[in-house]
Amino acid sequence: MVLGIDIGANYTKGVLISSGRIAGKAIVKTAFQPKRAIATIKEILTGYEKIVATGYGRELVTDADLTVTEITAFARGAYFLNPEVKTIIDIGGQDSKVIKVKGGKPERFVMNDRCAAGTGNFIEKIAQALNLSLKEFGNLAVASHQPALIDSLCVVMAETEILSLVAEGRRIEDITAGVCNAVMRRILGITGTIEVEPPILFAGGGALNPGLVKAAKQIFGEIIVPESPQFLGALGAALIGEKKHQ
């Protein structure tokens, strides 16, 4: 068995692959202690013969047999889930990415890793300002029929704009939906020369938010949301390791 570990800023994910099938998976909070998170994943997912690490903290897996970039891991994971996928949209806690793929390999990509806008952190901060859990935030956004227009993509300015909307009596459903739309407009804005071509796979923790999924469909059309979108990187890393191990 091969263990793929994806060390993200907010969460560390692990996937065990055996004979081309998922044998187990686990997720723990990174919580500024990536080495402890890595150790916990290894304690949960045992029996592996090889480790492949990816994510921003991949170099911290000192006993890894191989390290690969997130872009490479995501492309391989997407191919496993759906070989027809041509574009991956990933919204993680600290960054977001758009990746063009072909045959399980990345062709081009763009990344937003210097601004909170367009990331899970942006959604989390706004949810906190509205005194909502992330689950409540997503469910409310889905219920909206008239999303508010959120112009500010700076977290601080957006909070001020949203508090003004609350004071004006705008429905919370419409405000949360407006935030989701603002995030997806930010994703569209970073694509640049990359054509977002279907089939599109939506990955990362952001794909667990039904409000973001709704906003993504409105902007990009039909998208594929896998059962466990936050595990795509760890899955791809494990698959890459299994192929090299054969």
N, C-alpha and C positions, 0 to 999 in steps of 0.2 A: 504493500500500500504506500501511496505517496500523500504527504500532508502539504497542502498549500496554505500559507499564512499571509494574509493581507493586513498590514499594520497601518491603520488609518489614524487620523488625528483624534477622532472621537471614539471609534470602535476598532477592535482587532477581531478579524474573522478567520476561521479555519475550516477547511474542507478536506476530507479524506476521500481519495479516489482509489478504487480497487477494480482492476480489469475493466476500466472504462466506465465504471458506475460510481455514483456517490455513495460512500459507505458511512458517512457521518459528517456533521457540521456543527460548529459552535461559534458563538459570538460573545465577547466580553467588552466592557468599557476600557478604553485605553487610559483615560483619566490621568494624563501626564505621567503615567508609569508604564511605558510601553514594554519594558523588560518583564515586569510582573504579568502584564496581559499576555505576552508571548508564552511565558511559563504556564499560565493557566490553561491556555489553548492546548498545550502539549499534555497537560494532565488530563484534560477531558477527552481528547482524541488520541488514543494510544494505538500501538501496533504498527506504526508506520516504519518504513525502511529508508525513506528519503524525505527531505524537506526542501521545498521551494518557497522562497519568500518574495513578496512584492509589497507595494505601498511605500509611503514616505519613510517608514521606519524599517525597511527591509534589511539594511546593513546591521541592524541591532540583533538579527537572528544569526548569532555567531557560528552556530553549527549547521547552517543551511548548506545544502549541497549545490544550490544554484539560487541566484537572485535574478529577477526579471522586472522590467518596468511595469507600471500599472497599465500603460497603453497596450503593451504586448499581452499582458494577462487578460485584460478586458476583451481584446479581440479574440483570443482563443476561447474564452468562456462563452462569448456570444455565439461563436461558431458551433459549439457543443449544444447549445440550447436551440439554435435555429440557424442552419447553414446559409439561409437566404439573407440574413441581416446585412444591411449595407451601411447603416449609421447607428452609432451608439451615443446616447445622451446620458451622461452620468452626473448626478448631483450628490456630492458628498458633504461632509460636515464643513470642511474648510476650502474646498475647491469644486469646480465644475468643469466638465470636459465634453467636447463633441469629437467623436472619432469616426472617420470613414474607414471601413474595413472591406476586405475581399479575401475569401478563402481562409478565414481564420487569422489573417494578418492585417496589421494596421497599414493604411496607405498615407493618411494625413490626419492631423489632429490639431485642435486649438484648446487652450486651457485658460481658465480664469482662476488664478491662485493668489492674486494680490488685492482682491476686493471682496468684502463679505457678500455683496450683492450677487445673487445667483447661486448661493450656497445654502446648505442646511442651517448654518449658523445664523443667517439672516432671518429665516423663518422662525428659528428658536427664540431669537431676541424679540421679535415682534410678538410671538405667542406669550412670552413672559410679560411684555408690556401690557398685553390685554388680559393677563391673568388666566391664560388658557393652557391646557396641556397640548402637546403636539397632536394627539388624537382628536381632541375637541376642535382644534384649529382646522384640521383637514376636513372633518365632517361638516363643520359650519360652512366652509368654503364651497363644498359640493352643493349645499342647499341654496346658494345664492342664485338669483336670476338677473340681478343688476349690479355686477361688480363695480366697486368704487375705482376711480382712476388714481393710482398711486404714482406720482411722478418721481419722487425722490428714491434713489437707489443707495444712498448713503444710509447706514443703519440709524445713525443719530437723527438725521433729517427726516427719515421715514417715520421714526417714532413720533416726532413732533407733528408731522402731517397727519398721522393716524389718530393721535390724540385730538387734533382739531376736528377730524371727521366724527369722532365719538361725541365731542361736545356739540356738534351740529345735529346729532341725533341719527346719523347713518346707522343702518343695521349692521351688527357685528358680522353677520353672514356675508354682506356685501364688502365689508372692509377686508376680511380674510381672503375672499376670492380675489379682490384687487391686488393684495400682496402676492398671491400665487401667480396672477397674470404678470405682475411686474418682474418676478423672478424668471419666468419663461421668456419674457421680452428681452431680458438681459442675456439669456442663453442664445436667443436668436441673434442678438447684437454681436456676440463674440465669434459667430461662425465665419464671418468675413467671406473669403473666397471658397470656403468649403460648402459644397451643396449638400443640404440635408436631404438625403435620398432614401425613400422607403425600400424595404421594411426597416423601421426604426425601433430599436430596443432601448427602453428606458431603464437605467440601472442606478445603483446607489441607494442610500437611505431615503433620498428624496422621492424615489418611486413608490415608497410605502405611504406617501401622503396623497390621499384621494383628491385633494384640492389641486395639487401640482399635476397629477395625472390628467384631471379635467382641463386644466389650463394648457397642458402640453398638447392635448388632442385638438383644442381650439386653434392653436398656433401652427402645429406641425401636421395635423391630420391624424390618421389612425396610427397608434403605436402599440408595441408589444411590451407588456409588463410581466416579467418572469415571476414565478412563485416566491422566490427569495432574492430580490434584486440586489440586496446589499452583499451577497456572497459571490458576485460575478468575478471579482479579482482573485479571490482565493481559489475559486473553482478553476479559473484559467491557469493559475500558477501550478496547481496540482496536475492538471492535464498535460502541461508542458513537461513537468517532471516525469510523468509516467511515460511519455513518448521517448524522452532521452534515456530512460531507464531500460527500455526494451532492447 
